[in-house]
Amino acid sequence: MIRITLRLPDDLHALVTAAAERDRRSLNAEILYLLEKGLSDDGRSAPEAAPPSAGRP
């Protein structure tokens, strides 16, 4: 398992903390859940597979 340091804006931290409490998960488990959910194959491409946005070379 890899450990990282993650900086979150205060308002985002509050939202994730509230979601974790609501879902009876630790903050770490909630972040992992949200990352897995966001990266799962739900018809969207992973960020690295997305084409470059217009106006950026």
Backbone atoms as SQL, in Angstrom:
CREATE TABLE atoms (id INTEGER PRIMARY KEY, chain TEXT, resi INTEGER, resn TEXT, atom TEXT, x REAL, y REAL, z REAL);
INSERT INTO atoms VALUES
  (1, 'A', 1, 'MET', 'N', 0.858, -1.176, 0.000),
  (2, 'A', 1, 'MET', 'CA', 0.000, 0.000, 0.000),
  (3, 'A', 1, 'MET', 'C', 0.900, 1.233, 0.000),
  (4, 'A', 2, 'ILE', 'N', 0.513, 2.217, -0.772),
  (5, 'A', 2, 'ILE', 'CA', 1.278, 3.452, -0.891),
  (6, 'A', 2, 'ILE', 'C', 0.609, 4.527, -0.047),
  (7, 'A', 3, 'ARG', 'N', 1.423, 5.265, 0.673),
  (8, 'A', 3, 'ARG', 'CA', 0.915, 6.385, 1.473),
  (9, 'A', 3, 'ARG', 'C', 1.207, 7.681, 0.739),
  (10, 'A', 4, 'ILE', 'N', 0.233, 8.590, 0.752),
  (11, 'A', 4, 'ILE', 'CA', 0.435, 9.898, 0.137),
  (12, 'A', 4, 'ILE', 'C', -0.059, 10.978, 1.089),
  (13, 'A', 5, 'THR', 'N', 0.427, 12.175, 0.862),
  (14, 'A', 5, 'THR', 'CA', -0.096, 13.335, 1.562),
  (15, 'A', 5, 'THR', 'C', -1.030, 14.045, 0.592),
  (16, 'A', 6, 'LEU', 'N', -2.218, 14.339, 1.041),
  (17, 'A', 6, 'LEU', 'CA', -3.220, 14.956, 0.180),
  (18, 'A', 6, 'LEU', 'C', -3.679, 16.262, 0.810),
  (19, 'A', 7, 'ARG', 'N', -3.612, 17.327, 0.040),
  (20, 'A', 7, 'ARG', 'CA', -4.097, 18.622, 0.521),
  (21, 'A', 7, 'ARG', 'C', -5.478, 18.877, -0.060),
  (22, 'A', 8, 'LEU', 'N', -6.437, 19.135, 0.817),
  (23, 'A', 8, 'LEU', 'CA', -7.812, 19.422, 0.398),
  (24, 'A', 8, 'LEU', 'C', -8.211, 20.806, 0.863),
  (25, 'A', 9, 'PRO', 'N', -8.939, 21.545, 0.040),
  (26, 'A', 9, 'PRO', 'CA', -9.511, 22.799, 0.523),
  (27, 'A', 9, 'PRO', 'C', -10.459, 22.495, 1.687),
  (28, 'A', 10, 'ASP', 'N', -10.591, 23.443, 2.609),
  (29, 'A', 10, 'ASP', 'CA', -11.418, 23.236, 3.795),
  (30, 'A', 10, 'ASP', 'C', -12.843, 22.833, 3.454),
  (31, 'A', 11, 'ASP', 'N', -13.429, 23.462, 2.439),
  (32, 'A', 11, 'ASP', 'CA', -14.821, 23.149, 2.105),
  (33, 'A', 11, 'ASP', 'C', -14.967, 21.742, 1.536),
  (34, 'A', 12, 'LEU', 'N', -14.001, 21.285, 0.744),
  (35, 'A', 12, 'LEU', 'CA', -14.051, 19.929, 0.210),
  (36, 'A', 12, 'LEU', 'C', -13.829, 18.907, 1.328),
  (37, 'A', 13, 'HIS', 'N', -12.926, 19.216, 2.233),
  (38, 'A', 13, 'HIS', 'CA', -12.694, 18.332, 3.391),
  (39, 'A', 13, 'HIS', 'C', -13.980, 18.165, 4.189),
  (40, 'A', 14, 'ALA', 'N', -14.699, 19.264, 4.400),
  (41, 'A', 14, 'ALA', 'CA', -15.958, 19.212, 5.151),
  (42, 'A', 14, 'ALA', 'C', -16.991, 18.341, 4.429),
  (43, 'A', 15, 'LEU', 'N', -17.064, 18.458, 3.105),
  (44, 'A', 15, 'LEU', 'CA', -18.019, 17.655, 2.338),
  (45, 'A', 15, 'LEU', 'C', -17.683, 16.166, 2.410),
  (46, 'A', 16, 'VAL', 'N', -16.403, 15.837, 2.258),
  (47, 'A', 16, 'VAL', 'CA', -16.001, 14.426, 2.291),
  (48, 'A', 16, 'VAL', 'C', -16.168, 13.865, 3.701),
  (49, 'A', 17, 'THR', 'N', -15.849, 14.656, 4.707),
  (50, 'A', 17, 'THR', 'CA', -16.020, 14.217, 6.096),
  (51, 'A', 17, 'THR', 'C', -17.489, 13.954, 6.397),
  (52, 'A', 18, 'ALA', 'N', -18.375, 14.840, 5.941),
  (53, 'A', 18, 'ALA', 'CA', -19.813, 14.653, 6.161),
  (54, 'A', 18, 'ALA', 'C', -20.309, 13.394, 5.449),
  (55, 'A', 19, 'ALA', 'N', -19.829, 13.173, 4.228),
  (56, 'A', 19, 'ALA', 'CA', -20.226, 11.970, 3.480),
  (57, 'A', 19, 'ALA', 'C', -19.736, 10.718, 4.198),
  (58, 'A', 20, 'ALA', 'N', -18.510, 10.758, 4.720),
  (59, 'A', 20, 'ALA', 'CA', -17.960, 9.608, 5.437),
  (60, 'A', 20, 'ALA', 'C', -18.786, 9.297, 6.683),
  (61, 'A', 21, 'GLU', 'N', -19.146, 10.323, 7.420),
  (62, 'A', 21, 'GLU', 'CA', -19.968, 10.109, 8.618),
  (63, 'A', 21, 'GLU', 'C', -21.335, 9.546, 8.252),
  (64, 'A', 22, 'ARG', 'N', -21.920, 10.089, 7.198),
  (65, 'A', 22, 'ARG', 'CA', -23.242, 9.636, 6.755),
  (66, 'A', 22, 'ARG', 'C', -23.197, 8.172, 6.322),
  (67, 'A', 23, 'ASP', 'N', -22.107, 7.790, 5.663),
  (68, 'A', 23, 'ASP', 'CA', -21.965, 6.425, 5.148),
  (69, 'A', 23, 'ASP', 'C', -21.268, 5.491, 6.131),
  (70, 'A', 24, 'ARG', 'N', -20.999, 6.002, 7.336),
  (71, 'A', 24, 'ARG', 'CA', -20.334, 5.218, 8.399),
  (72, 'A', 24, 'ARG', 'C', -19.011, 4.627, 7.930),
  (73, 'A', 25, 'ARG', 'N', -18.210, 5.488, 7.282),
  (74, 'A', 25, 'ARG', 'CA', -16.880, 5.106, 6.825),
  (75, 'A', 25, 'ARG', 'C', -15.861, 6.047, 7.447),
  (76, 'A', 26, 'SER', 'N', -14.616, 5.610, 7.479),
  (77, 'A', 26, 'SER', 'CA', -13.537, 6.523, 7.860),
  (78, 'A', 26, 'SER', 'C', -13.324, 7.501, 6.710),
  (79, 'A', 27, 'LEU', 'N', -12.650, 8.589, 6.988),
  (80, 'A', 27, 'LEU', 'CA', -12.353, 9.556, 5.936),
  (81, 'A', 27, 'LEU', 'C', -11.534, 8.889, 4.833),
  (82, 'A', 28, 'ASN', 'N', -10.538, 8.089, 5.207),
  (83, 'A', 28, 'ASN', 'CA', -9.722, 7.386, 4.223),
  (84, 'A', 28, 'ASN', 'C', -10.574, 6.452, 3.364),
  (85, 'A', 29, 'ALA', 'N', -11.445, 5.675, 3.990),
  (86, 'A', 29, 'ALA', 'CA', -12.297, 4.750, 3.247),
  (87, 'A', 29, 'ALA', 'C', -13.235, 5.503, 2.309),
  (88, 'A', 30, 'GLU', 'N', -13.728, 6.651, 2.727),
  (89, 'A', 30, 'GLU', 'CA', -14.617, 7.449, 1.872),
  (90, 'A', 30, 'GLU', 'C', -13.870, 7.981, 0.661),
  (91, 'A', 31, 'ILE', 'N', -12.647, 8.464, 0.866),
  (92, 'A', 31, 'ILE', 'CA', -11.853, 8.963, -0.252),
  (93, 'A', 31, 'ILE', 'C', -11.567, 7.833, -1.235),
  (94, 'A', 32, 'LEU', 'N', -11.206, 6.652, -0.736),
  (95, 'A', 32, 'LEU', 'CA', -10.974, 5.504, -1.619),
  (96, 'A', 32, 'LEU', 'C', -12.237, 5.137, -2.379),
  (97, 'A', 33, 'TYR', 'N', -13.375, 5.111, -1.693),
  (98, 'A', 33, 'TYR', 'CA', -14.650, 4.798, -2.331),
  (99, 'A', 33, 'TYR', 'C', -14.944, 5.799, -3.458),
  (100, 'A', 34, 'LEU', 'N', -14.781, 7.084, -3.178),
  (101, 'A', 34, 'LEU', 'CA', -15.075, 8.109, -4.179),
  (102, 'A', 34, 'LEU', 'C', -14.122, 8.033, -5.366),
  (103, 'A', 35, 'LEU', 'N', -12.846, 7.740, -5.112),
  (104, 'A', 35, 'LEU', 'CA', -11.890, 7.583, -6.208),
  (105, 'A', 35, 'LEU', 'C', -12.249, 6.383, -7.075),
  (106, 'A', 36, 'GLU', 'N', -12.542, 5.265, -6.433),
  (107, 'A', 36, 'GLU', 'CA', -12.907, 4.061, -7.195),
  (108, 'A', 36, 'GLU', 'C', -14.181, 4.293, -7.993),
  (109, 'A', 37, 'LYS', 'N', -15.150, 4.932, -7.382),
  (110, 'A', 37, 'LYS', 'CA', -16.410, 5.225, -8.065),
  (111, 'A', 37, 'LYS', 'C', -16.176, 6.161, -9.248),
  (112, 'A', 38, 'GLY', 'N', -15.353, 7.164, -9.053),
  (113, 'A', 38, 'GLY', 'CA', -15.079, 8.130, -10.112),
  (114, 'A', 38, 'GLY', 'C', -14.272, 7.548, -11.256),
  (115, 'A', 39, 'LEU', 'N', -13.452, 6.550, -10.968),
  (116, 'A', 39, 'LEU', 'CA', -12.606, 5.955, -11.991),
  (117, 'A', 39, 'LEU', 'C', -13.192, 4.690, -12.605),
  (118, 'A', 40, 'SER', 'N', -14.326, 4.229, -12.089),
  (119, 'A', 40, 'SER', 'CA', -14.928, 3.018, -12.622),
  (120, 'A', 40, 'SER', 'C', -15.452, 3.265, -14.034),
  (121, 'A', 41, 'ASP', 'N', -15.666, 2.205, -14.767),
  (122, 'A', 41, 'ASP', 'CA', -16.135, 2.317, -16.142),
  (123, 'A', 41, 'ASP', 'C', -17.630, 2.611, -16.151),
  (124, 'A', 42, 'ASP', 'N', -17.955, 3.887, -16.157),
  (125, 'A', 42, 'ASP', 'CA', -19.361, 4.292, -16.169),
  (126, 'A', 42, 'ASP', 'C', -19.667, 5.086, -17.443),
  (127, 'A', 43, 'GLY', 'N', -18.931, 4.769, -18.494),
  (128, 'A', 43, 'GLY', 'CA', -19.157, 5.460, -19.748),
  (129, 'A', 43, 'GLY', 'C', -18.271, 6.662, -19.940),
  (130, 'A', 44, 'ARG', 'N', -17.500, 7.012, -18.917),
  (131, 'A', 44, 'ARG', 'CA', -16.585, 8.139, -19.034),
  (132, 'A', 44, 'ARG', 'C', -15.165, 7.608, -19.180),
  (133, 'A', 45, 'SER', 'N', -14.333, 8.385, -19.811),
  (134, 'A', 45, 'SER', 'CA', -12.928, 8.021, -19.944),
  (135, 'A', 45, 'SER', 'C', -12.177, 8.447, -18.700),
  (136, 'A', 46, 'ALA', 'N', -11.130, 7.725, -18.383),
  (137, 'A', 46, 'ALA', 'CA', -10.247, 8.142, -17.300),
  (138, 'A', 46, 'ALA', 'C', -9.570, 9.441, -17.718),
  (139, 'A', 47, 'PRO', 'N', -9.212, 10.302, -16.789),
  (140, 'A', 47, 'PRO', 'CA', -8.629, 11.603, -17.142),
  (141, 'A', 47, 'PRO', 'C', -7.445, 11.497, -18.095),
  (142, 'A', 48, 'GLU', 'N', -6.566, 10.520, -17.928),
  (143, 'A', 48, 'GLU', 'CA', -5.409, 10.424, -18.803),
  (144, 'A', 48, 'GLU', 'C', -5.783, 9.964, -20.210),
  (145, 'A', 49, 'ALA', 'N', -6.959, 9.375, -20.384),
  (146, 'A', 49, 'ALA', 'CA', -7.392, 8.920, -21.694),
  (147, 'A', 49, 'ALA', 'C', -8.245, 9.963, -22.404),
  (148, 'A', 50, 'ALA', 'N', -8.610, 11.018, -21.728),
  (149, 'A', 50, 'ALA', 'CA', -9.450, 12.053, -22.317),
  (150, 'A', 50, 'ALA', 'C', -8.633, 12.875, -23.308),
  (151, 'A', 51, 'PRO', 'N', -9.270, 13.295, -24.415),
  (152, 'A', 51, 'PRO', 'CA', -8.545, 14.127, -25.375),
  (153, 'A', 51, 'PRO', 'C', -8.241, 15.488, -24.758),
  (154, 'A', 52, 'PRO', 'N', -7.193, 16.161, -25.247),
  (155, 'A', 52, 'PRO', 'CA', -6.871, 17.489, -24.694),
  (156, 'A', 52, 'PRO', 'C', -8.029, 18.445, -24.944),
  (157, 'A', 53, 'SER', 'N', -8.252, 19.345, -24.000),
  (158, 'A', 53, 'SER', 'CA', -9.352, 20.291, -24.155),
  (159, 'A', 53, 'SER', 'C', -8.997, 21.336, -25.210),
  (160, 'A', 54, 'ALA', 'N', -10.031, 21.902, -25.802),
  (161, 'A', 54, 'ALA', 'CA', -9.848, 22.903, -26.850),
  (162, 'A', 54, 'ALA', 'C', -9.036, 24.081, -26.313),
  (163, 'A', 55, 'GLY', 'N', -8.157, 24.595, -27.141),
  (164, 'A', 55, 'GLY', 'CA', -7.356, 25.747, -26.745),
  (165, 'A', 55, 'GLY', 'C', -6.061, 25.368, -26.057),
  (166, 'A', 56, 'ARG', 'N', -5.880, 24.097, -25.770),
  (167, 'A', 56, 'ARG', 'CA', -4.622, 23.658, -25.151),
  (168, 'A', 56, 'ARG', 'C', -3.875, 22.795, -26.141),
  (169, 'A', 57, 'PRO', 'N', -2.604, 23.051, -26.336),
  (170, 'A', 57, 'PRO', 'CA', -1.818, 22.251, -27.287),
  (171, 'A', 57, 'PRO', 'C', -1.586, 20.846, -26.828);
